[in-house]
Amino acid sequence: MALSPIAAAAQQTLTLEECRQMAIEKNKTLDENRTKLEMAGYDRKIAQANYFPKITAYGTWQHLGGGFSLIDDTNIPTFANAGTMVKESYENYLNSLTQIISSSSEIAALLMQSEIFQDALAKLKSVDVTTGLNSIGSKIDESIDKAIHPDLSNVYGAAVSLQQPIFMGGKIVAANKMAKLAEDLARMEYNGNYDEALVEVDKAYWQVVSVANKRKLAESYNDLLQKMLHNVELSVKEGVATQADELTVKVKANEAEMTLTQATNGLALAKMLLCKEVGLPLDTQITLADENSEKIPIPDDDIEKSMEEIYEARSETQRLETAAQIYDQKVNIARADMLPKVAFTANYAVTNPTMNHGFKNEWGPHWSAGVIVSVPIFHGFEALQKTRKAKAEATIYRTKYDDAREMINLQVTQLRQQQKEALERLKMSESNLSSAEENLRTATIGFEAGVVDANTALGAHTAWLQAHSAYIDAGIEVQMNNANIKKAQGSYTSDVQAAYEEQQKNK
């Protein structure tokens, strides 16, 4: 008695809605679909980025080996010996002047006797033009060498480039539409698996309810037969019943005990399956809110949708239609390869060395801006064939879409008819159960009074068991059909779809 509250607390009571929520949160397929939807969102943003300019920065450093010359070195004059050459010419000129003077004896005698002339001649001979001119010539040679042999051992550069597409043949627009459709397709795939997960958890839930009720039924049936066996044993002792009657009842009682054992094991397995669906450990002790109900609850009538509304709500038709639209955009992308493309480009760069004002080992800027036009002329009809292929693929998905509509129409019509039949069976089984309970009550009273034999009483017990079991099956079938109809009509709204609709409404 002291431990019973602890055992009760360990039991976890779950409603159908809680089981659904847990199953959605723990479903691995839905986790994968959420990741795919997230990836599709990134792809859409990547496609949007193509509308914006692309700005890229570059930097470089190059170390170059070997010498560089702007012109052939053999054609370059040198000035390093300019002073020597001038001195030789100057001395030759003085010698010639002396010889001219010496050719006239009168002039030579006159000049030789002149001190002024002698001083001037001595000063002219002592003039040193070699050192100065050779120095100037060496500097000129050095300047020329630097000019025609630039220092390119270390080259530095930096640049910023901008490219802005103006017209890409419609490819960017089509790619963005296709990325948006792909994101819608990923969301629709999630919605379809969401519906499937709800149906599976509903089936597991009502399976537990069904087995639990049949276990209670088996327990009640076993109690009835044990009581009947006790009465038969007393009647045998009193001599009002035979040993054959006792053996017949005992066989039925043993069968009832076996049925109870099977129902108990079946209930444990059914709960393990439900735990697997909702993501709980298989050995978790759970109790369902509808497990101990006297009657299987009847689901509310779902609003019957028109077939056009169902086509729009079903994820299968949504996906096929979206896939066809994606291939329509592929047609536009393939067609864009046959159209001209226009883009604006601008560049700004700095280099070292620079030639902005002659060749110098310093930083110098450069910039450029322009428009690039690309016109495809002939590529072996490649783009044309791609366009035709994309059109053919779009046609395939539209054909599949038409087939899916027909199959959905057939499925919904069949499920609605099955639900009508299941409701009729439920009503009939409820009526039969009332009759079987009354028959069992009168047979039990008659058997205890000795006016009804054991076989008749056992027949009443069996009829009651069958009627009760049929009532449980009919109620569970109604619930199962209801879940299938909701899925077939697209009545479920996933959490992702609800968030998307709310986001669109806010826009």
Buried (B, 14 or more C-beta within 10 A) or exposed (E): EEEEEEEEEEEEEBEBEBBBBBBBEBBEEBEEBBEBBEEBBEBBEEBBEBEEEEEEEEEEEEEEEEEEEEEEEEEBEEBBBBBBBBBEEBEEEEEEEBEEBEEEEEEBEEBEEEEEEEEEBEEEEEEEBBEEBBEBBBEBBEEBEEEBBBEBEEBBBBBBBBBBBEBBBBBBBBBBBBBBBBBBBBBBBBBBBBBBBBBBBBBBBBBBBBBBBBBBBBBBBBEBBBEBBEBBBEBBEEEEBBEEBBEBBBEBBEEBBEBBEBBEEBBEEBBBBBBBBBEBEEEBEBBBBBBEEEEBEEBEEEEEBEEEEBBEBBBBBBBBBBBBBBBBBBBBBBBBBBBEBBBBBBBBBBBBBBEEEEBBBEBBEBEEEEEEEEEBEEEEEEBBEBBEBBBEBBEEBBEBBEEBBEEBEEBBEEBBEBBEEBBEBBEEBBEBBEEBBEBBEEBBEBBBEEEBBBEBBBBBBBBBBBBBBBBBBBBBBBBBBBBBBBBBBBBBEBBBBEEBEEEEEEE
